[in-house]
Amino acid sequence: MNQHIGSGDQIMVTRQSIRLAVKVRNWLPNQAQWTHAAQCIQVEEKERVGKFMFKRDAKSAMVGRLLMRFSLSKILGIPSRALLFKRTEKGKPYLVSPVDRSSPRCDVNFNVSHQGDYVVLAAERDSSVGVDVMKVEWPRNTPVSAFFKTMHKQFSDREWSAVKCHDEEMDQLKVFYRLWCLKESIVKAYGTGIGFEVSRLNFSFNCQDVQENQVVNNTTVEIDGEPAPEWTFQETFLDRHCIAVAVDYSSTNDRPSSTEVIEKSAPTFQVVDIQQVLAGCEPLTGSSPDQQFWESFDLKEEEPKWS
């Protein structure tokens, strides 16, 4: 079950894992909030956020950076300001080390995704992890049949059968986005970027539908035609959004031994209020409020006119 966490509630860290979601669509930051948020992230990440043309995208990017600090400080038990991040050549953020060398070792893998109304994060100790979120909605200015035609090569015959077995187009879209999230979650766990062909992935459902407040853990995948049992998938449905998490437990002793164990121990997504995230992030040493950064953001349109 997905939990809604208020400002006074405790964030749960399960089996050294954490799953968080923020409904960023509802956030209308004021000057104090935006400048505080900018002080809590590294300069190069602040510059990335500032380059977005629309408030919608800048907010999602900012919340993603804040969630990284907020969640990893919870797992490691250290202040968020002590965390130092870098990016791989492919652009995937990773934790270098806490600034304080006496702090616990940095063995946490994490991934962030944002689309639709939500920003989501999944983090694991010692295990590769990827996450993806997609809002189930009608394709813009395109019939569903034409949309599917453009994506035909990305799915296997078995996957398209799972999509097309439904009569209603919205039900077909839900299965489509479910599969797309699964594919993206494993690609993001690999951290290889757009160079990985998702057509190499062929998923099989043991549970044909994912309901609200449910976690499905028994989906399997073949990679290049071979079973890949090292990957565990955790799927949920949140407020018309499909979310998929891919975790590779093969390098640890933490891999559940059966579907029954997985279902009992799978971490659930906690929907966190942005105010709690802001309160849990501290300004970095040497940072100061940036009036110009706020003014640049405030002048932007919320989203493109056609959205």
Helices and strands as residue ranges (DSSP letters): E 3-5, E 17-23, G 24-26, H 31-39, H 43-50, H 55-76, G 80-82, E 83-87, E 93-98, E 108-115, E 118-125, E 128-135, H 144-150, G 152-154, H 157-164, H 169-190, G 193-195, G 198-200, E 201-204, E 220-223, E 226-227, E 231-238, E 241-248, H 259-265, E 270-272, H 274-279, H 291-298
